[in-house]
Amino acid sequence: MEDRTELDRLFMQEALKEAEKAYALDEVPVGAVIVCDGEVYARGHNLRETMGDPTAHAEIIAIRNAARKRKSWRLHGMTIYVTLEPCPMCAGAMVNSRLDRVVFGAADPKGGAVVSLMNLVADDRLNHRLQVGGGVLAGESQELLRRFFRQKRKEQPEK
Amino acid sequence: MEDRTELDRLFMQEALKEAEKAYALDEVPVGAVIVCDGEVYARGHNLRETMGDPTAHAEIIAIRNAARKRKSWRLHGMTIYVTLEPCPMCAGAMVNSRLDRVVFGAADPKGGAVVSLMNLVADDRLNHRLQVGGGVLAGESQELLRRFFRQKRKEQPEK
């Protein structure tokens, strides 16, 4: 039997690498990877400011990359790993793309749509549901976000 | 005082023109326009099959077009018109893009995230809320969808 915990940590490390890429671009550091058949199939990191696109969250970019590669909008059989609990838009996109499973790192008490404010990825009323894993390398993800916002506050002292 | 009802019907007609474009491409006929300063600023129609992209709903395409044009992900001051009540992904994208208002045509009892299953665009826990209008030219929108699915059933007789 595969040790899902160990694999989940391994792929979350890859998502964290994506989050670091966002950080380097001065973007809120969130990263995602999509895994198919035990391998990283697509990647994405937050590019909202860089692209000036409100939909350019890490998860949406990874989903679009995976769909382009598979030449289909149906991503069944795949798992998405994301360093921060998805917002409603991204949770909805996971349902729409028929992903099998979502694993997130840190919870987002202010905007999370998987465990914090609501659960959109396992809502019986919608036409697809995902399995959920959470809290994988949450400390690492949180620390990266904290570091980012601490630096932002330093750059913008009291008004 | 402006007659909002009349204006809403006018812009929903434009969204219906977008839905017709989707129909012509054999896509589920949903269309959207984004209005700024009393003029159509961006347009979009469902391209999920054509682009093989699970995020290519009419609303997401219109939002991305508007953000590209404004060179900013913040779409405050704008209203989005969409022929069908938005799904959770699209409702979440409207919150993320800071749109002022959403007006939809037909309600979607199976997947709508504004009045039918939940209301994501006016959730006090999220960091932005939209004004909501609904039911504008709902009959026209519904008739177009009905015509589309009727034809689909004809093309695929009993298995």
Interface residues (C-beta under 8 A of the other chain):
Chain A: R48 E49 M51 G52 D53 P54 T55 A56 H57 I60 I63 R64 A67 R68 R70 K71 S72 W73 R74 L75 C87 P88 M89 C90 A91 G92 A93 V95 N96 S97 R98 K110 G111 A113 L117 M118 L120 D123 R125 L126 N127
Chain B: R48 E49 M51 G52 D53 P54 T55 A56 H57 I60 I63 R64 A67 R68 R70 K71 S72 W73 R74 L75 C87 P88 M89 C90 A91 G92 A93 V95 N96 S97 R98 K110 G111 A113 L117 M118 L120 D123 R125 L126 N127
